[in-house]
Structures are given as structure tokens and as C-alpha cells.
Amino acid sequence: MTQMYPFVLNSNSKSSAEWRLYDAFARELNDDWLVFHHVKWIGKDDPGRPRDGEADFVVAHPHLGVLVIKVKRRSGHAGCDGSLFQGRGTHSLYPR
């Protein structure tokens, strides 16, 4: 069973997309995976000023690495080549 943090999703989470993804992680991933929901972070913006933010999910595996996810309620998919399809067209995840 996937190691989920928190073990039970907070009932204050209003995003149905987050609920669905949380349930899918818990159901589909094996116990090698760690899944963290609602992870706060602090970084710096371009001028170097402190900036805070939040990732909806951080998913980690000891051999495969770490994935940080921001959930949106849109249809589409992301390709491993950096392409992103949303509704009407394809966009690059890596702007040039």
C-alpha cells in the first residue's frame, strides 16, 4: 500500500480533482511510493526575494525520483517530451 501523508485527506480540501488523484495514488501505487499532499515550500523569486508556495502533491520513489504536481481541473495530458495538451491545442512545458 502506498505511504500517504496525510494518511486521510483533509475534509477541507475543496478540489474534487485533488480528491480523485489522492484516491488514485492510494489505490494504484505500491508501498515503494511516498505521496505527500499539500506541501508548502519557500524559495526565492528572480530578484532573490523570499517567496512561498504550495505543491498539491509530491510523489517520491527511491529509484525513480521525485515528482511535484500542481492539480488543475482541466482535461488534457502531458507527454514525456515536454508537450502539454489542454483542450484546443498543444503547448510546450519548456518555453524557449
C-alpha positions in Angstrom: 0.0 0.0 0.0 1.2 3.5 -0.9 2.5 5.5 2.0 0.2 8.6 2.1 0.8 11.8 4.1 -1.6 12.7 5.5 -3.0 9.2 5.9 -6.5 10.6 5.4 -7.1 13.6 3.1 -8.3 16.7 5.0 -12.0 17.3 4.5 -11.3 21.0 4.0 -9.7 20.1 0.6 -12.3 21.5 -1.8 -10.8 20.3 -5.1 -12.5 17.3 -6.5 -9.6 16.8 -8.8 -7.2 16.5 -5.8 -9.6 14.0 -4.1 -9.6 11.9 -7.2 -5.8 11.9 -7.6 -5.3 11.2 -3.9 -7.6 8.2 -4.2 -5.8 7.0 -7.4 -2.4 7.2 -5.8 -3.6 5.3 -2.7 -5.2 2.6 -4.9 -2.7 2.2 -7.7 0.8 2.7 -6.3 2.7 0.1 -4.3 4.4 0.6 -0.9 7.7 1.8 -2.5 6.0 5.1 -3.2 5.6 8.1 -0.8 2.8 10.6 -1.6 2.6 13.9 0.3 -0.4 16.2 -0.1 -0.4 19.9 0.3 3.3 20.6 0.7 4.3 24.2 1.5 7.7 25.5 0.3 9.7 28.7 0.5 12.0 29.8 -2.3 13.3 32.9 -4.0 12.0 34.9 -6.9 14.2 36.2 -9.7 15.4 39.3 -7.7 16.2 36.9 -4.8 13.3 37.9 -2.5 11.6 35.2 -0.4 8.5 33.6 -2.0 6.2 30.9 -0.7 4.1 28.5 -2.5 2.4 25.1 -2.3 2.5 21.9 -4.3 -0.6 19.8 -4.3 1.3 16.6 -4.4 4.9 15.5 -4.0 5.4 11.9 -5.2 8.6 10.1 -4.4 10.2 6.7 -5.2 13.6 5.5 -4.0 14.7 4.5 -7.5 12.6 6.6 -9.9 12.9 10.0 -8.2 10.5 12.8 -7.2 7.6 14.4 -9.0 5.9 17.7 -7.9 2.3 18.1 -9.1 0.0 21.1 -9.2 -3.5 19.8 -9.8 -5.9 21.7 -12.2 -9.4 20.8 -13.1 -8.8 20.7 -16.8 -8.8 17.9 -19.3 -5.6 17.1 -21.1 -2.3 15.2 -20.7 1.4 15.9 -20.5 3.9 14.0 -22.6 7.4 12.9 -21.6 8.8 15.0 -24.4 7.6 18.2 -22.6 4.4 18.6 -24.7 1.2 19.6 -22.9 -2.2 19.2 -24.4 -5.1 21.2 -23.0 -8.4 21.4 -24.7 -7.7 23.2 -28.0 -4.0 22.8 -28.6 -0.6 21.6 -27.7 1.8 23.8 -25.7 5.3 23.3 -24.5 6.1 22.7 -20.8 9.6 24.1 -21.5 9.2 27.6 -23.1 12.2 28.6 -25.3 
